[in-house]
Amino acid sequence: QLQLVESGGGLVQPGGSLRLSCAASGVTSPYLAIGWFRQAPGKEREEITCISGNDGSSKYADSVKGRFTTSRDNTKNTAYLQMNSLKPNDTGVYYCVAEQFPVAGPNCPSRYGTWGQGTQVTVSS
């Protein structure tokens, strides 16, 4: 059974950077799309990015475009979310998600079957 474990969250000042990691274990696949969601207190969960398991293409929500970058290292079964120029409204719990999705190009699955436990990111001075 596929399991995802996030790490790298913490407290950072506005304008700072963090890199989140998502380690996959169990049954993995070369066509595993990896996504990242976040949820702030009192707000709806937001899908912020995904990366294709087929060709490495990625897609971003407008709220993070130009500041966040997703990547993956298939040799380590690990995906990353590099977050730069962080703002207070980036605060929330960040979840790594995965789904079998052999489609190439910057397309995200419509749903994800596997979720990590989440990691807290707090942007505050």
C-alpha positions in Angstrom: 0.0 0.0 0.0 1.3 3.4 -1.0 2.2 5.7 1.9 3.3 9.4 1.8 5.2 11.2 4.4 5.7 15.0 4.3 8.5 16.9 6.0 10.1 20.3 6.0 7.4 22.4 7.4 8.0 25.1 10.1 8.0 28.7 10.9 9.4 31.2 8.5 9.4 35.0 8.2 7.6 36.7 5.3 9.8 36.7 2.2 11.6 33.6 3.4 11.7 30.1 1.8 11.0 26.5 2.8 11.3 23.2 1.0 8.8 20.5 1.7 9.6 16.9 0.9 7.2 14.0 0.2 8.6 10.5 0.6 6.6 7.7 -1.0 6.9 4.1 0.1 5.0 0.9 -0.6 3.7 0.3 -4.0 5.1 3.0 -6.3 4.7 3.5 -10.0 6.5 5.5 -12.7 3.1 7.0 -13.6 2.3 8.3 -10.1 1.2 11.9 -10.3 2.1 13.9 -7.1 0.1 16.9 -6.0 0.2 19.4 -3.1 -2.8 20.8 -1.3 -2.9 23.2 1.6 -5.6 24.2 4.1 -5.6 27.3 6.2 -7.7 27.7 9.3 -11.2 28.5 8.4 -10.6 28.2 4.7 -11.3 25.6 2.1 -8.6 23.2 1.0 -6.7 24.5 -2.0 -4.9 22.5 -4.7 -1.7 24.3 -5.4 0.3 22.2 -7.8 0.9 18.8 -9.3 3.6 17.1 -11.2 3.2 14.4 -13.8 4.6 11.0 -13.3 4.8 10.6 -17.1 6.9 13.5 -18.3 7.5 15.7 -15.2 5.2 18.5 -16.4 3.7 20.6 -13.7 0.8 22.9 -13.1 0.3 25.7 -10.5 -2.5 27.6 -8.9 -2.4 31.3 -9.6 -1.9 32.0 -5.9 1.6 30.3 -6.0 2.7 30.6 -9.6 6.1 32.1 -9.9 6.9 31.5 -6.2 6.5 27.8 -5.7 8.2 25.0 -7.7 7.4 21.3 -7.6 9.9 18.6 -8.6 10.5 15.0 -8.1 13.4 12.5 -7.8 12.1 9.1 -8.9 15.3 7.4 -7.8 14.5 8.4 -4.3 10.7 8.1 -4.6 10.5 11.7 -3.3 8.8 14.8 -4.5 9.6 18.4 -3.4 7.8 21.7 -3.1 10.2 24.7 -3.1 8.4 27.7 -1.6 10.0 31.1 -2.1 8.8 34.7 -1.3 6.5 33.3 1.3 3.5 35.4 2.5 1.5 35.2 5.7 -1.5 33.9 3.7 0.6 30.9 2.7 0.2 29.7 6.2 -1.6 26.4 6.5 -1.2 22.6 6.6 0.4 21.3 3.5 -0.5 17.8 2.2 1.2 15.7 -0.4 -1.1 13.5 -2.5 -0.7 10.8 -5.1 -2.7 9.1 -7.8 -2.0 6.8 -10.7 -2.2 9.1 -13.7 -0.4 8.2 -16.9 -1.4 11.3 -18.8 1.5 13.5 -20.0 1.6 17.3 -19.9 0.6 19.8 -17.3 -2.6 18.0 -16.2 -3.6 17.1 -12.7 -5.8 14.2 -11.7 -9.3 15.1 -10.7 -9.0 13.2 -7.5 -6.2 11.7 -5.4 -6.5 8.3 -3.6 -3.5 8.7 -1.3 -2.8 11.5 1.2 0.0 12.2 3.5 -0.5 13.3 7.1 0.3 17.0 6.4 3.0 19.4 7.6 2.4 22.8 9.1 3.8 25.9 7.4 3.6 29.1 9.3 4.6 32.4 7.8 4.9 35.1 10.4 7.2 37.8 11.7 
